[in-house]
Amino acid sequence: MTSSLRIGIAGLGTVGTGVAKLLQGNKTLLAERAGAELELTAVSARSKQKSRDVVLSGIAWCDNALDMAQRSDVDILVETIGGAEGVARELVTTALQNGKHVVTANKALIAHHGVALAALAEKNGVQLAFEAAVAGGIPILQALRTGLAANSFKRVAGILNGTCNYILTTMQKEGREFDDVLADAQAKGYAEADPSFDIDGVDAAHKLAILASLAYGTKVALDALYIEGIRHITRADIAYAAELGYRIRLLGVATQAKEGISQRVHPCLVPADSPLGLTEGVFNAVQAEGDAVGRVLFQGRGAGGGPTASAVVSDLIAIARGERWPAFTFRTANLAEAVRVPMEKHRCGYYIRLTVADEPGVLADITKIFAAEKISVQSLIQHTHEDNMPAQVVITTHATLEEAMQRALNTIHALERIIEKPVMLRMEMV
Amino acid sequence: MTSSLRIGIAGLGTVGTGVAKLLQGNKTLLAERAGAELELTAVSARSKQKSRDVVLSGIAWCDNALDMAQRSDVDILVETIGGAEGVARELVTTALQNGKHVVTANKALIAHHGVALAALAEKNGVQLAFEAAVAGGIPILQALRTGLAANSFKRVAGILNGTCNYILTTMQKEGREFDDVLADAQAKGYAEADPSFDIDGVDAAHKLAILASLAYGTKVALDALYIEGIRHITRADIAYAAELGYRIRLLGVATQAKEGISQRVHPCLVPADSPLGLTEGVFNAVQAEGDAVGRVLFQGRGAGGGPTASAVVSDLIAIARGERWPAFTFRTANLAEAVRVPMEKHRCGYYIRLTVADEPGVLADITKIFAAEKISVQSLIQHTHEDNMPAQVVITTHATLEEAMQRALNTIHALERIIEKPVMLRMEMV
């Protein structure tokens, strides 16, 4: 082994430490596969004193992460600091400008500034790589970029946030409410102290925006996404969905629509026996549907030191081998503008739950309103309660334009005997 | 788009025609993704007259496939003729010698001669690529070579033959016997007129040998594999397995064993709710387990014109982009010899079915024999029949060395009250 690639890691949290451990633990194997030695030469982190599960003797320490972009003994910068702005952005920008390859696990940075950074990498003849930014250890970006690149994609849909999937599957299996399970997930370290980034769908949106760009050749643009989180999902809706043969999952879905590439993150009912319905707990899964290949599923751990480090190091190996690729499949100059496809134009089946005063005639009113909007009911179940509680009417519909559904629900909500705001969830036939 | 890569397809069966259609149908998209035009310049097949679902006007026709290796208007040869010897082997060899890249879907050729052909490609500075040879449209070779390359693999296990998986899942779902379902599969075109290549595990063995080489850096060597097909699987065993929470699948499994890389293809009991247990019908699935990434599942269609063409064209795109890679991850000179790990040294849980004369005492004899071999019984169920038929004793064991199990079964078989040869199936905790 004559050649060697010198690596600097900025940030020694779970991921950065995981990368360092993997480079050390699988040193010989990695050199054989990469055709070059992957040599860790420098690291930086906020605290040098903090005890870490990795040996750093003989490796240069930088107190200031920004110094990593200047070091002559660093060929590739691994950025695992995180955050769309601040040190991470400045460091990656400077490193690319200084002719260093950059491998990052930072989905927020790539979702916000990925195209500009990719253009900078092109200009400086270096590689920007971020396999670890989406779905952790699952090599889905590489698959979209190369392994499935022969296909025109009908749909790319995924469970992209393990925290949400853990919460939703636990709510279902244990029959518990959202707040209760969230608190539990926080205690177990599956959810952050401030969980909004995960449970409001922002993290999944970052990842979907990147997936959509690679699949469809559009610029990553978060403002082209519809984003809805899972705070409003109740135990009752999960149970009714299960009764009908569905699971509720937070999906990121990109499809080719008439108006452009539709990109949306929201909870969906998916068939219980579908691969995404069967994906439980902290697992991630992405299903890509191509015109030639049909449906291909990728499933694995979407977070954690090991899986994320696996993805980071796979990028390092590819760069060491001399592989170079346009970060978003197309060169940045050839990426199309992403347009926001309004959700009003979305068509899908809907799950509707209405809380109604249990009086004769209310169903006739509801079905009449649906009929007026040409909404075709697929199933209707009225759950009555012995103890004089309001009845729950659960309806699923055939594919319907969302604006028609919204109008119908507004009209229904105004009915006297409708006690609560109607619950509306979209169905996704994955 | 200035550059162009000129492609010749040898063989216009399902796969060859699929490739031609995909090159034509997604022409613009492919050029954008590849950064070069993928131009189909020449084809060859046995019959020019045969009606095919693809337009071949303006494309040179070769009556003799071997001419494709000589044409100056062919930069890449796509070989979809099939077979380990004969025209396919001669054509691929000559094309590589003549400095042409070769993309093939021919698993038999790669399993038998892959290392020699890869060495020839290295010598001539061209690429040999065969993503389509394993698991059809699933980009698993690329994933092992790059996306998961940071990992030391604990196990790679897959459902690699759609015909067998269709037969086994249909037997289970419809409660039918093997011969009956096989005849049905033949009528539907899921199985060949001579099905032995599929149902005796040979096709799966070809694919596993390739997977094992990429995952473990050993030479592809079919004689290092243990191969057992599915002819002996009965409706009864499928039903008893289901009762215990298992499915029977034909798996190809490669693991790191003490003696070397263990490679085996045989029917296994897998947990019904495991990803491989949930893989049904003609689908293929591969589960790779890495030390860093954990378990990653890839699932999709393993055969058919579209999926296979998707894989072939993904190789064409990578080559057009200028990517070059060692065909088996390592350069051929660095591949280790594959050694055959004797099945006697294999350890797993076992499913045993014994047909016994329903007399008191026989269970005592059986459990005593197991105890003598230090085999730990996990469960034992005796199914008795009202109509004086012999009883069926179904036993599962904890992990046991196969040679101990074989000795025990030989002793049990010799018991007077054991009416038929004991059935033994291995369990795989995927």
Interface residues (C-beta under 8 A of the other chain):
Chain A: G18 L22 G25 N26 L29 L30 E32 R33 A34 G35 E131 G136 G137 I138 P139 Q142 A143 T146 G147 L148 A149 A150 N151 S152 G217 P275 L278 G290 D291 A292 V293 G294 R295 V296 L297 F298 Q299 G300 R301 G306 P307 A309 S310 A311 V312 V313 S314 L316 I317 A318 R321 E323 W325 P326 T329 F330 R331 N334
Chain B: G18 L22 G25 N26 L29 L30 E32 R33 A34 G35 E131 G137 I138 P139 Q142 A143 T146 G147 L148 A149 A150 N151 S152 G217 P275 L278 G290 D291 A292 V293 G294 R295 V296 L297 F298 Q299 G300 R301 G306 P307 A309 S310 A311 V312 V313 S314 L316 I317 A318 R321 E323 W325 P326 T329 F330 R331 N334
